[in-house]
């Protein structure tokens, strides 16, 4: 099945009618390549994910997302958010050190202080 979006033909859908993730529109593909929702407190645990095989706990507020299938390179974009029950300031998810094609080291902090968040969500785009 093909669907026409904004005059672009050839976009394919799967049997459920959803657009296939590898589909491109006008030759450009900006799909979400990986995503994860995890508990960052105590024993780190993935609640749900796509293309994230595991989370490595590096200490308070330090995590590494390990990809099931590596990215093409390390030039991808991370978007994330945390949940913290008592906040003293703005909460953030940051790139902790150099990204690699197989893993993304991140940190969670509030007002610049690292903390373990009960909910961390991250999406990876390339």
C-alpha positions in Angstrom: 0.0 0.0 0.0 1.2 3.5 -0.8 0.1 6.7 0.9 0.6 10.2 -0.5 1.8 12.8 2.0 2.2 16.4 0.9 2.4 15.3 -2.7 5.2 12.7 -2.0 4.3 9.3 -3.4 5.7 5.9 -2.5 5.4 6.1 1.3 4.7 2.5 2.3 2.8 1.2 5.3 3.0 -2.1 7.2 0.1 -4.6 7.5 -1.3 -2.6 10.5 -1.4 0.6 8.4 1.5 2.4 10.2 4.2 4.1 8.1 7.3 1.9 8.0 10.2 3.4 10.1 12.6 3.1 7.1 10.3 5.0 4.8 11.6 8.3 3.5 9.7 11.4 2.3 11.5 13.3 -0.4 14.6 11.1 0.2 15.0 12.3 3.8 14.5 10.1 6.9 14.4 11.7 10.3 13.0 8.7 12.2 13.4 8.0 15.9 16.2 5.4 15.9 15.9 4.4 19.6 13.8 5.3 22.6 13.6 4.2 26.2 11.5 4.8 29.4 13.4 3.5 32.5 13.4 3.7 36.3 16.7 5.3 37.3 16.5 4.6 41.0 17.7 1.6 42.9 18.2 -1.2 40.4 17.9 0.5 37.0 15.1 -1.1 35.0 13.8 -0.5 31.5 10.0 -0.2 31.4 9.7 -0.1 27.7 12.1 0.6 24.8 12.9 0.4 21.2 16.5 -0.4 20.0 17.8 0.0 23.6 19.1 -3.4 24.8 20.2 -2.3 28.3 21.0 0.6 30.6 24.4 0.7 32.5 24.2 2.4 35.9 27.4 4.5 36.4 26.5 5.9 39.8 24.2 8.7 41.0 22.5 10.2 38.0 24.9 8.6 35.5 23.6 6.1 32.9 24.6 4.7 29.5 22.0 3.7 27.0 23.3 0.6 25.0 21.8 0.3 21.5 20.6 -3.1 20.2 21.6 -2.0 16.6 24.3 0.6 16.5 23.7 4.1 15.0 25.4 4.9 11.7 27.8 7.2 13.5 27.9 9.3 16.7 26.2 12.3 15.1 22.7 11.7 16.5 20.4 13.8 18.6 19.2 12.9 22.1 16.0 14.3 23.5 15.1 13.5 27.1 13.1 14.4 30.2 13.1 13.3 33.8 10.5 13.1 36.6 11.5 14.0 40.2 9.0 14.2 43.0 10.6 17.1 44.9 12.4 19.5 42.6 14.6 22.4 43.7 15.1 23.6 40.1 15.1 22.7 36.5 15.6 19.0 35.7 17.6 17.9 32.7 19.0 15.0 30.8 22.5 15.7 29.4 25.1 14.0 27.3 27.7 13.0 29.9 30.6 12.3 27.7 31.4 11.4 24.1 28.6 9.7 22.2 29.5 6.5 20.3 27.6 4.6 17.6 26.8 1.8 20.1 26.1 3.8 23.3 24.9 7.1 24.7 26.3 8.2 28.1 23.8 10.5 29.8 23.2 12.2 33.2 20.2 13.4 35.0 20.4 16.5 37.2 18.4 19.2 38.9 20.0 22.6 39.4 23.3 21.1 38.3 23.3 18.4 41.0 23.2 14.7 39.7 20.3 12.7 41.0 18.6 9.3 40.3 15.3 9.9 38.7 12.3 7.5 39.1 11.4 8.1 35.4 13.8 8.9 32.6 12.7 9.0 29.0 15.0 9.5 26.0 14.5 9.5 22.3 17.4 9.2 19.7 17.0 10.8 16.3 19.4 10.5 13.3 
